[in-house]
């Protein structure tokens, strides 16, 4: 069993831009900066087992709570090129304030150093769910 704790800061900046080729209907989109401060607390569990065939099999699981300390609102300010003084705001989906992250996996290592991995991950929060499957092969010599 391994406790986990982390704090991450991410700053994303996108320059403003203007569409061309659409005349007055082209969009002019303002610059945007999004800052995120995320804390994570969790627990990971893994246990290796040796098989009679010489494989080292390790099932693993992790459960983490992620909290967004920063702003969760995601908006874009824009205007049409033909009416630059009349802007509008488009609200995107807000980021979840609290999210549960789950990871399940298994790896098997042969005596020769080849490792096969298979895993599943889920992120659940704010009425949204993201799922991922992962497979891998590692060769050591």
Buried (B, 14 or more C-beta within 10 A) or exposed (E): EEEEEEEEEEEEEEEEEEBEEEEEEBBBBBEBEBEBBBEBEBEBEBEEEEEEEEBBBBBBBBBBBBBBEBEEEEEBBBBBBEEEEEEEEEEEEBBBEEBBBBBBBBBBBEEEEBBBBEBBBEBBBBEEEEEEEEEEEEEEE
